Amino acid sequence: MTYEETINYLYTRLPLYQKEGTKAYKPGLQNIEALDALCNSPHKRFKTIHVAGSNGKGSVSHTLAAILQASGYKTGLYTSPHLTDFRERIRVNGNKIPQNFIVEFTEKHKLEAEKISPSFFEWVTELAFSYFASEDIDIAVIETGLGGRLDSTNIISPILSVITNISLEHTYLLGDTYQAIATEKAGIIKDNTPVVIGEWDDRYANVFIEKAKGHNSKIEFAEKNIPLKGYQYLDEGKLVLDFEKYEQLIFALGGIYQLKNAATILQSVAILQEQGYNITDANIREGFAQVTKLTGLRGRWEILRTSPKVICDTGHNVGGITYTAKQISEQSGNALHIVFGMVNDKDIEGVISLLPQNAKYYFTQPSGQRAMNVEEFEAVASSYNLKGEIFKTVPEAYNKAMECAAPTDTIYVGGSTFVVADLLEYLEN
């Protein structure tokens, strides 16, 4: 098989939640456990950090990996979904998994694996574990795909569990209350393993406290332990953060939602230091400042150009857009242009209600079966007094925004990871 044939096999033969939604979701660990046994349990050959949460887990995972890399540890990183290249999901020291490893792994295991009938995510999770083991890494940062308790990644025994926050997302799978979703996320907490919770929230903090107590696990709430003293934006889309121990900490990720993620990262690093990891202040600063270069992270309040200013961001639910909408509204310039689309399993009205009305909208839909029909999306947006035009594809919407925007205007592209993915792929090609 060629690499292209292999990727086509994965996309067409294995159910992919990214494209198909709930019908591709396979709850439970029986499939991944069977796959793992088939591959001789590679995840047991390296240490792991497990990261879950409704928002911010990608930023936290990438930055932790960047700090570990800067500290000299050979570091694996497993995240999802990808934006333009499947291989973005699996990295070692920032380098994407080689094409030949994907081909060889698939050819070696596909016949036996088909008897197990794994989902796309289950297969890719085992691919990541096998690659990390083959590379003899020191440690891997593993991001959950969806939830926690029944997520395919939850067969690992990490040295640290991290839960960023909770939002009412994927309620049809995880439950429709904060407590129910927190219970699913808390499923990654393991016996005698420290856990970091990013945010304190009275609606669900007790779920994590009781779960940690039941597992005899030390629990830390980053937001309480490491309060932010102040921050400022830099013109190039970065943040300067002031914490008691880390003043003037430059963060390459400039979204305002990173203020809470930063405390989560610092709390996690403090626990790793307690465990004996040799991570210096200089390593921490390098990881924060160079995360995009060290790990290849994209799409988090990323400034693509400056005249007009074009910003893309993968925020896609109420929890994320609450912060992003405020930051969008604060952009200086003559006018604000917003290219926006969503997938149909999100809280559409909840997100739309947060968006600024003083903008020109270019409504669109991302590629993929989960995309919300743009005509239906525009109808909902119109009921919230958001006005604009309809475009069938993200590139069409973006090009129209570029045509209409003055050099001093701002164009924001977002609403879904897949809207950003479509834009980046278009620009790269």
N, C-alpha and C positions, 0 to 999 in steps of 0.2 A: 504493500500500500504506500502511496505517496502521502505527504503531509496533508495535502488538500483532500485526498480521499478519506484520510483518517478523521479529519475534522468534520467532513460531511457525514461520515458514519456516526460520529458522536451526536451531531445535531439532529439527524433524521431517525436514528434508531433508539435513542434514549430520550425519555420525556424531559423537557427543559422548562423549568418554572419561569425562567426569564422571558420565554416566548409564549408559553401556553397557559400559565397561571396554575390554578388549583388542581387541575387534572394531572399535572406533572408532579405534584407534591406527594411524597410517600413517607408518611410519619412512621416513626419507629426506627430502631437500630438494627433490626434483624438483617437487612440487606447489606449494610456497611460492615457488620460483623462477619458476615459470610465472605464478602469481598476481602476483608482484612485477613481472614484466615487463609484465603486463596493465595494472598501475597505475603504470607508469613509475618504478619503483624509488624510492618515497618515502623509504625508510629512509636513503638516501644524502644526504638534505637536512638532517640534524641529527646531532649527536654522541650517542653512547650509552655506557651502562655496562651490562654483561651480568652477571647474577647467577644462579648455579646452586647446587645443594646439596640434600641429603636433608631437612634441617630448617633453619628459620630464614631461608630466602631471602626469604620475604614480609616478615618484620620488618626484615631488612637493607635490602631494596629500598625499603620505605616510609620508613624513617628516613633513608636516603641522599637520597631525594627531598625529605623535609622539610628537611634541612640545606641542600640546594641552593636550595629555595624561600626559606628564611630568608635566604639569601645574595643574593637578588635575581635568580636565574636563572629563566627561564620553563621549567618542568620537566614533562616527560611521565612518566607512570608506567603500566607495563603489567604486570599481575599476574593470577594465576588460582589457584583458581576464585573465583567471586564467592559472597557469602553470601545476600543477599536481592534484589539488583538486578544484572542483567547489566551495566549501565553502570559498576559498581564496577571492572571490569577495566581500564578505560581512562580516565585522568584527566590533566588539565593543571592544574598548581598546585592540586591537590586537588579540582578540579571535574570531575564525571563528564561523559563524552562526551554531547553533546546527542542527543536522540532523532531529530531531523530528519537529522543527519549519518548515522546508522546506516541510516535509511530510504533516503536518497538514494544512499549508497554501494551498498546492496544492489540497488536498482532499476537502477543504472547498470551493474553488473558481473555480475549473477547469471546471465544467459544465457550469456555467454562463460565464466564461472567454472564453470558446470555441466559444460562440456566437459572441464574439468580434474579434476572430481570431488574437491574438497578436503574435508578433515575440518573439523569445527567449529573446532578450534583453529587450523588453518591460515588459515581465513577470518578469524577474529577477530584473528589476528596481523597480517594485511595491513590490516585495518580500522584497527587501532591505528596502524600505520606511516603510513597515509594521513591519519588525523586529526592526528597530531603534525606532519606536514609542512604540512598546511593551516593549522595554528596558528602556524607559524613559531617553533617552540620553540628554546631554546638547547641543551637536552640532555634525553635520556630515560633512565630507569632501566628496563631490560627484564629481566623474570624469565622464566626458562625454564619450560616446562610440565612436561616429563618428560625426565630425562637431560640431554643437552647436545649431544653430537656430531651426532645426527640430529634434534634438536629444531627446530621450525619457526623459532624465533627466531634460529637460528645462521647466518642469512645476513648478519647485521650485522657491521660491522667496528668494534668498540668501542674507546674510549680506555682502558678498564679492564675486566678480567674478575675476577669475584669468585666463589669457590666456598666455601660456608659449612662444609660437613662431609659425611661419607658415612655412610649407614646401609644395612643390607640391606633395601632396599625396591624394589618393582617388579622383583624378581629374575627373573621370567619374561620380562621384556623387556630388562633391562640386564645380566643376569649374576648368578650366585649367590655371588660372592666380593667382598670389599672392593676387591681390585685391579681386577676387571672393572668394577664400578660406577664406581670412580675414573677408569678409562680413558674411560668414556662421559662423565662430567662434565668431564674434562680436555679434551674435544673443543671447548670454548668458548675455549680458549687460542689466541691468534692471534699472528702474526709481530710481533715488536718491540712488543708490547703488555703492559704490566705486569699481573701477576695476584696477587691476594690470596687466600690459603687461610686459612680461619678457624681450623681446628684442626690441630695436629700430631698425627699418628697413625702409628706405626711400620709399621702394616699396609699403608699405601698412600701415605705421603709421597713415596716414591721415584717413583711414577707421575707425580705433579705436577712433581717436580724434573726428571725426564728430558724430560717434555713441554715444559716451559718452556725448557729448554736447547735442545731441537730447534727451537724457534721464536725463539730469541734474545730471550726475554722475561724481564724481571726478575721474580723471585718473592719474595713476602714471606709468612711465616707469622705471622698476627696474634697468636695465642696466645703465641708465644715473644717477639715484639717488644714487645707491650703487655700485660704481666702485670697482673692485677687485684690490688690491694692489700687491698681489703675492700669490703663492701657491707652494706646494711641495707634492710629493708622499711619502707615507709610504710603506714599503715592504709588509705589510699585506693587501694591496689593499685599503687603505684609503687615503683621501686627508687632508692636513692641509692648511686652507685658511686664508688669511689676508685681512680683510676689515678695514676701518677706525675705526668703533665702535667695531668690533669683530675680534681681532687678535688671531692667533693660534686657529682657529675654526676647530675642527676635524670633518670630515664628513665621515661616515661609507661607503658612496657610492663613489668609487674611479674612476669612469669614468671621463675623461676630460670634457665631456659635462655637468657635474654637476657644473662647474664653473658658468655658467649662471643660472642654476636652483637655486643655492644657493642664488644669489641676489634676485631672484623672491620670494623665501621663506622668506627672511629677510624683504623685502618690504611688503609682505602680513602680516607678524607678526606685523610690525609697525602699520599697519592700525587696526589690531585687538586690539592692545594695546590702540590706540586712541579711540576705541569703548568701552573700559572699561574692556577688558579681562586682568586678572591678570597673565601675562606671564613675568617671570623674565629672566635675562641673563642666569642664571643657567639652567632654563627650556629649553631655546633655545639651549644651548650647549648640554644638555642631549638628546634632540630630534635629533639633527644632528648626535651625536656620537653613539646613540643607535637605530637609525631608523629601522634597520633590526631586532633587537631583540624585539622592541616595537610593530612593525606592521607586521612582517613576510615577509617583502619585499625580493624578491630574483631575481637573473638574471640581476642585474645591475653591470657590471664589477665585477662579483663575482668570487673570486679565490677559486676553488674547491679543489685544492691540490697544493703542492709546488715542487714535484720532480717526473716527470716533472711538471712545472707550468701549470695548466689548468685554463683557464679563460673562462667564458661564459657571453654573453651580449645579451640583447634583441633588440639592435639597428637594425632597419630593413628598413630604407629609406635613401635617400641621405642626408637629414638633420642630421640624427643620425650617419651614417657611416662616414661622413666627419670628425668628431672628432675621432670616434673610430679607423678608419684606421690609423690615425696619431699615436695614442697611441699603436696600435698593432705593428707598425713598430719600435717603441722605445723600445720594450721589449728586454732585454739583454739575452744572452744565445747562444748556438751553432747554433741552427736552429729554424725556425718558422714553425709550422704546423697549417693549418687552415681547420677546419671542417665547411663547409658552404653550406647553402641551403636557398631558398627563396620561398615565395608564388607568384603566377602568376599575381597579380594585383599591383605589385610594379614597380618602374622604374629600371628594372633589369640591363640594360646597364649603367645607371647612377651610380648605386651602384658598379658594377664590375669595372668600370673605376677608382674607388678610391682605390681599394685593392692593397696591395703590391705584386710585382712580384717576390720578392726574398723569396717566401715561397713555401712549399709543400702543395698542396690542396687535400682535401678529399671531393669531391663534393657529396652532398646527397640531400634528399628531406624530409621535415617534413610530418607527417601523416596528413590526411585531404584532402578534395577535392580541396582546393585552392592551394595546393602545386604545384610548377613548376616542371615538369618532369625533372629528374636529367640529362638525356641524352641531352635534349634541353639546360639546364642550362650550362652544361659542354661545349657545342658547342659555346655558347656565350662567356663564360669565356676564352676559348681557343683563340678566336679571339682577346682578350686583353692580350695574352701571359701569362695567368695563367695556370699552368700545374699541373695535378694531376690525381687521380683515381676516379672512379665512384662507389658509394655505394647506395643501394636502401633504406637503413634505417639509421637514425642517430646513433643508437648504433653500427652498423657495421662500420660506418665511424670512430666513436670515438675509438673503440677498435683497429682498424688498426693504427690510429694515436698514440695511447698509445704503440702499438707494435714497431712502428718505431722511436719513440722519445727517445732521450737520457735523462738522469736525469736532465741535465742542459738546456734542450730545453723548448720551450713554445708551448702549444697547445691552440688555440683560437677556440671557438665554437660559431657560431652565424649566422646572416643573417636574422633571423626571430624569433619572440617570440615562434613560434611553434617548431623550431629546439631546442631551449633551453628547452622548455617544454618536448620534447621527451627525451632529455638527462637526465634531472633531474628525470623524471619518471623512466627511466631505472636504474639510479644509486640508487634511493630509493628502487626499487624492487629487 
